[in-house]
Amino acid sequence: MLNVRRLLLLTEAAERGSLTAAAEALGMTTSAASQQMSQLEREAGQPLIERLPRGIRTTPAGAALAERGQTIRRELRAAEADLDAFTDLDQGTLRLGSFPTASASLLPLALTRFSRRYPGVRTVVRAGVLDQLREMLHTGEVEKALLWDYEWNRVNDDALALTHLLDDPTVLVVPADSPLRTLPSLRLSDLADQEWITRADNHPVADVLRRSCHRAGFEPRIAYASHDYQEAQAMVAAGLGIALAPRLALTSRRSDVRLLPFGSDVPAPTRRILLARAAAREATPPAQAMAGVLRAVAQKFTGADLDRTQLGAVRRGGQGRLTRPDPGDT
């Protein structure tokens, strides 16, 4: 097979009529260019240039090869431009994984910012539960994924590189007219006589409720097991019971419920929100850019009250495709 570099040398020499000029254009010495041209002629099995007192001219075979070389050079330059476009974030596809509460809070604002800065990059988002997202990272189905964990189920996976974005505290959801709002300090032990709204199907929040109440010394009385946070809020608003929920899960808060924070001395767990990638794979430029956007967006949620005005801004949404393989949110 003919050497591409030597073929490009022949193309330059044919266009410039000079091997010396071709060598300068390609950053070679004239001696090296002469040696490379002789090697190309050996590969071709026939003369390709005629050396004249001043310059060169191609033989018919050399002219035919030089014409092919122009096409090859054009395609190589186009390939380099494609790579530059990906590096400069002018095109490409970013594949993200997310869990539903992140998709309803952090992610929309991040997607909006990212699409405005890099409109040429297509974003695809896959949603799933924790184990599904980790598998997507391992298989390469997504480049980065938003994950979560509590102190009892840490994501300890050497194959993943993790970035801690923020802490998501557990809050108490009560009716808007609840007398609990007047308590000077909210303690879980004061809620032992309450009825509770939990999540069905062994949802992580049901585990949070059990663990928190057990640490406070009582067994929660379950009045209703909901299948999503909107349903849980509706039951709270109706006075059926109160509920625990991670704060990010309540970005679409009903007007007839209130969110009460716990004191720092209360054993209400906080979950970590993490950004993960496969440790063995280098992040692409789009993935690196999105990581920076997500870190900035996470700062807006750190320590925020998440009142309705702020949440309305967050909910305005973003670009990208969202496919949800599992209806159970976390």
C-alpha positions in Angstrom: 0.0 0.0 0.0 1.3 3.5 -0.8 2.4 5.7 2.0 0.0 8.6 2.5 2.6 11.0 3.7 4.7 10.4 0.6 1.6 10.7 -1.6 0.9 14.1 -0.1 4.5 15.1 -0.8 4.1 14.2 -4.4 0.8 16.2 -4.5 2.6 19.3 -3.1 5.5 18.9 -5.5 3.2 18.6 -8.5 1.3 21.7 -7.5 4.4 23.8 -6.8 6.6 22.4 -9.5 9.4 22.1 -7.0 10.5 19.4 -4.5 12.2 22.0 -2.5 9.0 24.1 -2.2 7.0 21.0 -1.3 9.5 20.1 1.4 9.2 23.6 2.9 5.4 23.5 2.9 5.5 20.2 4.7 8.2 21.1 7.2 10.8 18.8 5.8 14.4 19.2 4.6 15.0 19.0 0.8 17.2 15.9 1.4 14.5 14.1 3.4 11.9 15.0 0.7 14.1 13.6 -2.0 14.6 10.4 -0.1 10.8 10.1 0.5 10.1 10.7 -3.2 12.5 8.0 -4.2 10.9 5.6 -1.7 7.5 6.4 -3.2 8.7 5.7 -6.7 10.0 2.3 -5.5 6.6 1.6 -3.9 4.9 2.6 -7.2 7.3 0.6 -9.3 7.9 3.4 -11.8 9.1 7.0 -12.0 6.7 9.6 -10.8 8.6 12.9 -11.4 11.2 14.1 -13.8 14.0 16.2 -12.1 14.7 19.3 -14.2 17.5 21.8 -13.8 14.9 24.1 -12.1 12.2 22.2 -10.4 10.3 19.0 -11.3 7.4 17.8 -13.5 5.3 14.7 -13.0 5.2 11.7 -15.3 1.8 10.6 -16.4 1.7 8.1 -13.5 2.8 10.8 -11.1 0.2 13.2 -12.4 -2.5 10.5 -11.8 -1.3 9.9 -8.3 -1.0 13.6 -7.5 -4.7 14.0 -8.5 -5.6 11.2 -6.1 -3.5 12.8 -3.5 -5.6 16.0 -3.8 -8.7 14.1 -2.9 -7.0 12.3 0.0 -5.6 15.6 1.3 -9.1 17.2 1.1 -10.6 14.3 3.1 -7.9 14.4 5.7 -8.4 18.2 6.2 -12.2 17.5 6.6 -11.5 14.9 9.2 -9.3 17.3 11.1 -12.1 19.9 10.9 -14.5 17.3 12.3 -12.3 16.6 15.2 -11.8 20.3 15.9 -15.6 20.8 15.8 -16.0 18.2 18.5 -13.2 19.7 20.6 -14.7 23.2 20.2 -18.2 21.8 21.1 -19.7 22.7 17.7 -21.2 19.3 17.3 -21.4 15.8 18.8 -23.7 14.0 21.2 -23.7 14.1 25.0 -25.3 11.1 26.7 -26.4 11.6 30.3 -28.0 9.5 32.9 -30.3 10.9 35.6 -32.8 9.9 38.3 -36.2 11.5 38.2 -35.9 14.0 41.1 -32.7 15.3 39.6 -34.4 15.4 36.2 -37.1 17.6 37.8 -34.7 20.0 39.6 -31.0 20.2 38.8 -31.0 18.9 35.3 -33.5 21.2 33.5 -31.6 24.3 34.4 -28.3 22.6 33.5 -29.7 21.5 30.1 -31.0 25.0 29.3 -27.6 26.6 30.1 -25.7 23.9 28.2 -27.8 24.2 25.1 -27.5 27.9 25.0 -23.7 27.8 25.2 -23.3 24.8 22.9 -26.2 24.7 20.5 -24.4 22.3 18.1 -24.2 19.5 20.7 -27.1 17.1 20.8 -28.1 15.9 24.3 -29.7 12.6 25.1 -30.8 11.8 28.7 -31.6 8.3 30.0 -33.5 8.1 33.3 -33.3 5.1 35.7 -32.9 3.9 39.3 -29.5 3.8 40.9 -28.5 0.3 39.8 -29.7 1.0 36.2 -27.6 4.2 36.0 -24.5 2.5 37.3 -24.9 -0.2 34.7 -25.3 2.4 32.0 -22.0 4.0 33.1 -20.2 0.6 33.0 -21.5 -0.3 29.6 -20.8 3.1 28.1 -24.5 3.8 27.3 -24.1 7.1 29.1 -20.9 9.2 29.6 -21.9 10.8 32.9 -24.8 10.2 35.3 -26.3 11.9 38.3 -26.4 9.4 41.2 -27.5 9.6 44.8 -26.6 7.8 48.0 -27.2 7.9 51.8 -24.7 7.0 54.5 -25.9 3.4 54.5 -25.7 2.8 50.8 -22.6 4.7 49.6 -21.7 4.3 46.0 -18.4 2.5 46.6 -17.3 1.5 43.1 -13.7 1.8 42.0 -14.7 1.7 38.4 -16.5 5.0 38.8 -15.1 8.5 39.3 -17.4 10.5 41.5 -17.9 14.3 42.0 -20.0 15.4 45.0 -22.3 18.1 43.7 -24.4 18.9 46.8 -26.2 17.5 49.8 -29.9 17.0 49.6 -31.5 17.2 53.1 -34.7 15.4 54.2 -37.6 17.7 55.0 -41.0 17.2 56.6 -44.0 17.8 54.4 -47.1 19.0 56.4 -50.4 20.6 55.5 -50.3 24.4 55.1 -52.3 24.9 58.3 -50.5 22.3 60.4 -49.7 23.3 64.0 -46.3 21.7 63.6 -45.3 24.9 61.8 -45.4 26.7 65.1 -43.0 24.4 66.9 -39.8 26.3 67.8 -37.7 23.3 67.1 -38.7 20.3 65.0 -37.7 16.9 66.5 -38.6 13.5 65.0 -39.3 12.2 68.5 -42.2 14.7 68.7 -43.8 13.1 65.7 -44.3 9.6 67.1 -48.1 10.0 67.3 -48.5 11.2 63.7 -49.8 9.3 60.8 -47.4 9.0 57.9 -47.5 9.1 54.1 -44.7 6.9 52.7 -43.7 5.6 49.3 -44.7 2.2 47.9 -42.7 -0.6 46.3 -39.8 -0.4 48.7 -38.9 3.0 47.6 -35.7 4.5 49.1 -37.8 7.2 50.9 -39.7 4.5 52.7 -36.4 3.2 53.9 -35.5 6.7 55.0 -38.7 7.0 57.0 -38.2 3.7 58.8 -34.6 4.4 59.6 -35.3 7.9 60.8 -38.2 6.9 63.0 -36.4 3.9 64.5 -33.4 6.2 65.4 -35.9 8.5 67.1 -37.3 5.6 69.0 -40.6 4.8 67.4 -42.3 2.8 64.6 -44.1 5.0 62.1 -47.8 4.4 61.6 -48.4 4.3 57.8 -51.7 5.8 56.6 -50.9 5.7 52.9 -48.3 4.4 50.4 -48.0 6.7 47.4 -46.4 6.0 44.0 -45.0 9.5 43.4 -44.3 12.7 45.3 -47.2 14.6 43.9 -49.6 11.9 45.2 -47.8 12.0 48.5 -48.3 15.8 48.7 -51.9 15.5 47.9 -52.5 13.0 50.7 -50.6 15.3 53.1 -52.7 18.3 52.0 -55.9 16.3 52.6 -54.8 15.8 56.2 -54.2 12.0 55.9 -50.7 12.2 57.4 -47.3 13.9 57.1 -44.3 12.8 55.0 -40.6 12.8 54.7 -39.0 13.6 51.4 -35.7 14.8 50.0 -35.8 18.5 49.3 -35.0 18.2 45.6 -38.0 15.9 45.1 -40.4 18.8 46.0 -39.5 21.3 43.3 -43.1 21.1 42.2 -44.5 21.9 45.7 -48.3 22.2 46.1 -49.5 25.5 47.5 -51.4 23.7 50.3 -48.4 22.0 51.9 -45.4 23.3 53.6 -41.8 22.0 53.9 -40.3 22.1 57.4 -36.5 21.6 57.9 -35.1 19.6 60.8 -32.5 20.8 63.2 -28.9 19.7 62.8 -29.3 17.5 65.9 -32.2 15.5 64.4 -31.4 12.1 62.9 -33.0 12.9 59.5 -30.6 11.7 56.8 -29.1 13.7 54.0 -28.4 12.2 50.7 -25.5 13.1 48.5 -26.1 14.1 44.9 -23.2 12.8 42.8 -21.9 13.2 39.2 -20.3 10.0 38.0 -18.3 8.7 35.0 -16.5 5.5 34.2 -13.0 6.0 35.6 -11.4 4.1 32.7 -12.8 6.4 30.1 -11.6 10.0 29.5 -14.5 12.5 29.5 -15.3 14.0 26.1 -15.3 17.8 25.7 -19.1 17.9 25.9 -19.1 15.8 29.0 -16.4 18.0 30.6 -18.4 21.1 29.7 -21.6 19.7 31.2 -19.8 18.8 34.4 -18.9 22.4 34.8 -22.5 23.5 34.2 -23.9 21.0 36.7 -21.4 22.2 39.4 -22.5 25.7 38.9 -26.2 24.8 38.9 -25.7 22.7 42.0 -24.5 25.8 43.9 -27.9 27.4 43.3 -29.5 24.5 45.3 -27.0 24.4 48.1 -28.6 25.9 51.2 -31.4 27.4 49.3 -35.0 27.6 50.6 -36.3 26.5 47.2 -39.3 28.8 47.4 -41.9 28.8 44.7 -40.3 31.7 42.8 -37.0 30.0 42.6 -38.5 26.7 41.7 -40.5 28.3 38.9 -37.3 29.4 37.4 -35.8 26.0 37.7 -38.8 24.3 36.2 -38.6 26.3 33.0 -36.9 23.3 31.5 -34.1 22.5 29.0 -33.3 20.7 25.8 -32.5 17.1 25.1 -34.4 13.8 24.9 -35.6 12.1 28.0 -36.6 8.5 28.0 -37.8 6.9 31.2 -37.5 3.1 31.3 -38.9 2.8 34.9 -41.8 4.8 36.4 -40.5 4.5 39.9 -38.8 7.8 40.9 -36.2 8.3 43.6 
